Amino acid sequence: MPPAAPRVAEHFPEELVSSALFLLKRLGMRAKDQSFVAYEKADLHPYHHAILAVLDEGSRETQGAIADALGYDKGQLVGLLDELEDAGLIVRQRDQADRRRHVVEMTTAGRKALERARKLSTRLEDEFFATLDEKERAQLHALLLRLAAQHLPHCRVAARTRI
């Protein structure tokens, strides 16, 4: 007689579910997975969305400033910028003040892609947080901003201006 198939738990152990950190990690993984799938279906990418959002705030940025603003590895950023440039969403030019640097600007097509990405992001957030009412979502966001200010240096300025 073949050995019985191992039993698969239908739920997480209570010890894990009672941990806010465990829930935050699992929810973060789920949110990331759902986002990547949705962005891919829309011919977009979450990393591209972030880069375009940085450019929208500053209009012209150096590659290094973009990497610093997002906490991205500079080598990784170059590949992402290559993809955006190939798609016609950005243009890169040598900085006239410092020929070692490249300045990045968003194109008209990039602005349209950013608007599509923003709409998609809003829809994803609405779907993910559908079980929370508006007040609960605001409370959750405020709490997450406080945690982000403590643990994520790139969120400190945003957290200070909103809290």
C-alpha positions as CSV (number, residue, x, y, z in Angstrom):
1,M,0.0,0.0,0.0
2,P,1.5,3.4,-1.0
3,P,2.2,5.8,1.8
4,A,-0.5,8.3,2.6
5,A,-0.1,11.7,1.0
6,P,1.1,14.3,3.6
7,R,-1.7,16.3,5.1
8,V,-1.7,19.9,4.0
9,A,-2.9,22.5,6.5
10,E,-6.0,24.4,5.5
11,H,-5.0,27.4,7.5
12,F,-2.0,29.0,9.0
13,P,-1.2,28.0,12.6
14,E,-2.7,30.3,15.3
15,E,0.8,31.2,16.4
16,L,1.5,32.8,13.0
17,V,-1.9,34.4,12.5
18,S,-1.6,36.1,15.9
19,S,1.6,37.9,14.7
20,A,0.9,41.2,13.1
21,L,4.4,41.0,11.4
22,F,3.5,37.6,9.9
23,L,0.2,39.0,8.5
24,L,2.0,42.1,7.2
25,K,4.5,40.0,5.4
26,R,1.9,37.7,3.9
27,L,-0.3,40.5,2.8
28,G,2.6,42.3,1.3
29,M,3.5,39.3,-0.8
30,R,-0.1,38.9,-1.9
31,A,-0.3,42.6,-2.8
32,K,2.9,42.4,-4.8
33,D,1.8,39.2,-6.6
34,Q,-1.6,40.7,-7.5
35,S,0.0,44.0,-8.6
36,F,2.6,42.4,-10.9
37,V,-0.1,40.3,-12.6
38,A,-2.4,43.3,-13.1
39,Y,0.4,45.6,-14.3
40,E,1.6,42.9,-16.8
41,K,-1.9,42.5,-18.2
42,A,-2.0,46.2,-18.7
43,D,1.4,46.2,-20.4
44,L,2.8,48.2,-17.6
45,H,5.3,47.5,-14.7
46,P,5.1,48.7,-11.1
47,Y,8.8,49.7,-11.2
48,H,8.2,51.8,-14.3
49,H,5.2,53.4,-12.6
50,A,7.5,54.4,-9.7
51,I,10.1,55.9,-12.0
52,L,7.5,57.9,-14.0
53,A,6.0,59.2,-10.7
54,V,9.4,60.5,-9.6
55,L,9.8,62.2,-13.0
56,D,6.4,63.7,-12.7
57,E,7.3,65.3,-9.4
58,G,10.6,66.7,-10.6
59,S,10.1,66.8,-14.4
60,R,13.9,66.3,-15.1
61,E,16.0,64.1,-13.0
62,T,19.4,62.5,-13.2
63,Q,19.6,58.7,-13.2
64,G,21.3,58.8,-9.8
65,A,18.7,61.0,-8.3
66,I,15.9,58.6,-9.5
67,A,17.7,55.6,-8.0
68,D,18.2,57.5,-4.7
69,A,14.6,58.7,-4.6
70,L,13.3,55.1,-5.0
71,G,16.0,53.2,-3.1
72,Y,16.8,51.3,-6.3
73,D,20.2,49.9,-7.2
74,K,21.8,52.1,-9.8
75,G,22.6,49.1,-12.1
76,Q,19.0,47.9,-11.9
77,L,17.7,51.4,-12.6
78,V,19.7,51.6,-15.9
79,G,17.9,48.5,-17.2
80,L,14.5,49.9,-16.2
81,L,15.3,53.2,-17.9
82,D,16.4,51.3,-21.0
83,E,13.0,49.6,-21.1
84,L,11.2,52.9,-20.6
85,E,13.3,54.6,-23.3
86,D,12.7,51.7,-25.7
87,A,9.0,52.1,-25.2
88,G,9.2,55.8,-25.9
89,L,8.1,56.8,-22.4
90,I,11.3,58.7,-21.4
91,V,14.3,60.3,-23.1
92,R,17.8,60.5,-21.7
93,Q,20.4,63.1,-22.5
94,R,23.8,64.0,-21.3
95,D,23.7,66.7,-18.6
96,Q,25.1,69.8,-20.1
97,A,26.4,70.9,-16.7
98,D,28.1,67.5,-16.0
99,R,28.8,65.3,-19.1
100,R,29.2,62.2,-16.8
101,R,25.5,62.3,-15.9
102,H,22.4,61.6,-17.8
103,V,19.2,63.7,-17.4
104,V,15.9,61.8,-17.8
105,E,12.7,63.4,-19.0
106,M,9.3,61.9,-19.4
107,T,7.7,62.0,-22.9
108,T,4.1,62.7,-23.7
109,A,3.6,58.9,-24.1
110,G,5.2,58.5,-20.7
111,R,2.6,60.9,-19.2
112,K,-0.2,58.8,-20.7
113,A,1.4,55.6,-19.4
114,L,1.7,57.2,-16.0
115,E,-2.0,58.1,-16.0
116,R,-2.9,54.5,-16.9
117,A,-0.6,53.2,-14.1
118,R,-2.3,55.6,-11.6
119,K,-5.7,54.4,-12.5
120,L,-4.6,50.8,-12.3
121,S,-3.0,51.4,-8.9
122,T,-6.1,53.0,-7.6
123,R,-8.2,50.1,-8.8
124,L,-5.8,47.6,-7.2
125,E,-5.9,49.4,-3.9
126,D,-9.7,49.7,-3.9
127,E,-9.9,45.9,-4.6
128,F,-7.3,44.9,-2.0
129,F,-8.8,47.1,0.7
130,A,-12.5,46.5,-0.2
131,T,-13.4,45.1,3.2
132,L,-12.3,48.3,4.9
133,D,-14.4,51.4,5.0
134,E,-13.0,54.8,4.2
135,K,-12.2,55.6,7.9
136,E,-10.5,52.3,8.4
137,R,-8.4,52.7,5.3
138,A,-7.3,56.1,6.5
139,Q,-6.4,54.7,9.9
140,L,-4.4,51.9,8.3
141,H,-2.6,54.3,6.0
142,A,-1.7,56.5,8.9
143,L,-0.4,53.6,10.9
144,L,1.6,52.3,8.0
145,L,3.1,55.7,7.4
146,R,4.3,55.8,11.1
147,L,5.9,52.4,10.6
148,A,7.4,53.4,7.3
149,A,8.9,56.6,8.9
150,Q,10.7,54.3,11.4
151,H,11.9,51.6,9.0
152,L,12.0,53.0,5.5
153,P,14.2,56.1,5.1
154,H,12.6,57.0,1.7
155,C,9.2,57.3,3.5
156,R,10.3,59.6,6.3
157,V,9.7,62.9,4.5
158,A,6.3,61.8,3.2
159,A,5.3,60.6,6.6
160,R,6.3,63.8,8.3
161,T,4.2,65.9,5.9
162,R,1.1,63.8,6.3
163,I,1.0,63.0,10.0
